Amino acid sequence: MLKANKVLVISCLIFYIACAATQSNTSVIEIPSVRSRISSVGTSNQRSYFYAKSQDTTVFAVASVSATFVKVPGLSISVHHDQPMLYRIGFQGGCQSGTFSSNFVHLLIDGYVLIENELLPNNNRRQAVASHLGASIDEIDQRNGGLFYGRNLPFAASCPRFRKVILPSGTHSIDVGIRITIPSMNLIGGQLEVELSVYDPDTQIGLSYPIIR
């Protein structure tokens, strides 16, 4: 264990990433302010911050059909920062369904479903507030690679999600959500990773704050 921790620390120093070995609790992570990172020559130390969480149990079963995404226990990271930040969010895991069905896996931000660059309500009103994204909830939820087909196979298929988004100062929560159309589905060995970097609003990076619907 000690050797593994040393390797982790060395890796963080090489890539200039402030890593945190997060536990199963959902306490809010405080990101140091830009002001506290000003160097002696007056420039800020533009470091990134990396956090990872694994799901609480090896297999998480979703049995209920709903328009609402169920949060996967353990795959939740909450952070607070006093300046805008660029988020690089990644999820990986295995999806397994015993019945041919359409299932959906998406990233949730502050309880909203992140689709395109919009934060949509996590309920049956997604199509009502974002009809420009699709003619039905299922059509909307399949965007950004959110669709996973169950095919009555005995093995799990990878169902990764990767997104970049900028968020304003404040407290934000990142979760992984699943919803199914036919019971049931298992998520196996899921992991959520979030990397945060200081974002200068004067820098053009081709992203804007997500639209909240």
C-alpha positions in Angstrom: 0.0 0.0 0.0 2.8 2.4 0.9 4.6 1.7 -2.4 1.3 2.3 -4.3 0.8 5.7 -2.6 4.3 6.7 -3.5 3.7 5.9 -7.1 0.5 8.0 -7.0 2.2 11.0 -5.5 5.1 10.8 -8.1 2.6 10.6 -11.0 0.7 13.6 -9.7 4.0 15.6 -9.5 5.0 14.6 -13.0 1.7 15.8 -14.6 1.3 18.8 -12.2 -2.1 17.5 -11.1 -3.3 17.9 -7.5 -4.7 14.4 -6.9 -7.0 13.4 -4.1 -7.8 9.8 -3.0 -11.5 10.3 -2.4 -13.5 8.0 -0.2 -17.1 6.9 -0.3 -18.3 10.0 1.5 -19.9 12.9 -0.4 -18.3 15.8 1.4 -17.6 18.9 -0.6 -14.1 19.3 -1.9 -12.7 22.8 -1.5 -10.6 24.0 -4.5 -8.0 26.6 -3.5 -8.7 30.1 -4.8 -6.6 31.7 -7.5 -5.5 34.3 -5.0 -4.0 31.7 -2.8 -1.9 30.4 -5.7 -0.2 33.6 -6.8 3.5 33.1 -7.0 6.2 35.5 -5.7 6.6 36.9 -9.3 2.9 37.7 -9.5 1.7 34.9 -11.7 -0.8 32.3 -10.8 0.2 28.6 -10.6 -2.3 27.1 -13.1 -2.6 23.6 -11.6 -5.3 21.1 -12.2 -7.2 19.0 -9.7 -8.1 15.3 -10.2 -10.6 13.2 -8.3 -11.9 9.7 -8.8 -14.7 7.6 -7.2 -15.7 4.0 -7.7 -19.3 2.7 -7.2 -20.1 1.5 -3.8 -20.8 -2.1 -4.9 -19.3 -4.1 -7.7 -22.7 -4.5 -9.3 -25.5 -1.9 -9.1 -28.9 -3.0 -10.3 -31.5 -0.7 -11.8 -35.0 -2.4 -11.9 -37.6 0.4 -12.2 -38.6 1.9 -15.5 -38.7 5.7 -15.3 -38.0 9.0 -17.1 -35.8 9.9 -14.1 -32.1 9.0 -14.0 -31.1 7.0 -10.9 -27.8 8.1 -9.4 -25.3 5.4 -9.0 -24.2 5.1 -5.3 -20.6 6.1 -4.9 -20.2 7.8 -8.3 -20.6 11.3 -6.9 -18.1 14.1 -6.6 -19.0 17.6 -5.1 -16.6 20.5 -5.3 -16.6 24.2 -4.4 -14.5 26.9 -6.2 -14.6 30.7 -6.2 -13.7 31.1 -9.9 -14.9 29.5 -13.1 -13.4 26.1 -13.9 -13.1 23.8 -16.8 -14.3 20.2 -16.0 -13.1 17.2 -17.8 -15.4 14.4 -16.8 -15.0 10.7 -17.6 -17.0 7.6 -16.7 -16.3 4.0 -17.4 -18.1 0.8 -16.5 -19.8 -2.2 -17.8 -23.5 -2.3 -18.7 -25.4 -5.5 -18.7 -29.0 -6.1 -19.5 -30.9 -9.4 -19.6 -33.6 -8.1 -22.1 -33.4 -6.4 -25.5 -34.0 -2.8 -24.5 -33.0 0.8 -24.7 -31.1 2.0 -21.7 -29.4 5.3 -21.0 -26.3 6.4 -19.1 -25.6 10.1 -18.6 -23.6 12.5 -16.5 -25.6 14.7 -14.0 -24.5 18.1 -12.9 -26.2 19.7 -9.9 -29.1 17.2 -10.3 -29.6 18.1 -14.0 -28.9 15.8 -17.0 -26.0 17.1 -19.2 -27.0 16.7 -22.8 -25.3 18.8 -25.5 -24.3 21.9 -23.6 -27.7 22.1 -21.8 -28.7 21.0 -18.3 -32.1 19.4 -18.6 -34.5 18.5 -15.7 -34.1 15.0 -14.4 -37.8 14.1 -14.9 -40.4 13.6 -17.6 -40.2 17.3 -18.7 -37.0 17.0 -20.7 -38.8 16.9 -24.0 -41.2 19.7 -23.0 -38.3 22.2 -22.2 -35.9 21.0 -25.0 -38.1 20.0 -27.9 -35.3 21.2 -30.3 -33.2 18.3 -29.1 -35.7 15.5 -30.0 -39.3 14.5 -30.5 -39.3 12.3 -27.3 -37.4 11.8 -24.1 -35.8 8.7 -25.5 -34.6 10.6 -28.6 -33.1 13.3 -26.5 -31.4 10.9 -24.0 -29.7 9.0 -26.8 -27.6 12.1 -27.7 -23.9 12.3 -26.8 -23.6 8.6 -26.8 -26.1 8.2 -24.0 -27.8 5.1 -25.5 -26.9 1.5 -24.5 -28.8 -1.4 -26.1 -29.4 -4.5 -24.0 -29.2 -7.6 -26.1 -29.9 -10.5 -23.7 -26.2 -11.5 -23.6 -24.4 -13.0 -20.6 -21.6 -10.4 -20.6 -21.3 -6.7 -20.0 -20.5 -4.1 -22.7 -18.5 -1.0 -22.0 -20.7 2.2 -21.7 -18.2 5.1 -21.2 -19.1 8.8 -21.1 -16.7 11.7 -21.6 -17.6 15.3 -21.5 -16.0 18.8 -21.1 -17.9 21.6 -19.5 -17.2 24.9 -17.8 -19.0 25.9 -14.7 -19.2 29.2 -12.8 -18.0 29.7 -9.3 -20.0 28.0 -6.5 -20.7 24.4 -5.3 -21.3 21.8 -8.0 -22.1 18.1 -7.8 -21.2 15.5 -10.5 -23.0 12.2 -10.6 -23.6 9.3 -13.0 -27.2 8.5 -13.8 -28.9 5.5 -15.4 -32.5 5.0 -16.6 -34.0 2.0 -18.3 -37.0 1.3 -20.6 -37.4 -2.4 -19.8 -36.3 -4.0 -16.5 -33.6 -4.6 -15.6 -29.9 -3.5 -16.0 -26.7 -3.9 -14.1 -23.8 -1.5 -13.9 -20.6 -3.3 -13.2 -17.4 -1.8 -11.8 -18.2 1.9 -12.6 -15.7 4.7 -12.0 -16.1 8.4 -12.2 -13.2 10.8 -12.8 -13.2 14.5 -12.7 -10.4 16.9 -13.6 -10.8 20.6 -12.9 -8.6 23.4 -14.3 -8.7 27.1 -13.7 -10.7 28.8 -16.6 -10.0 32.4 -17.6 -13.2 33.9 -19.0 -11.1 36.1 -21.3 -9.6 33.0 -22.9 -11.5 31.6 -25.9 -11.8 27.8 -25.5 -15.0 27.2 -27.6 -17.2 26.5 -24.6 -19.8 28.5 -22.7 -21.7 27.9 -19.5 -24.4 25.2 -20.0 -27.9 26.5 -20.5 -30.2 25.5 -17.6 -33.7 24.5 -18.9 
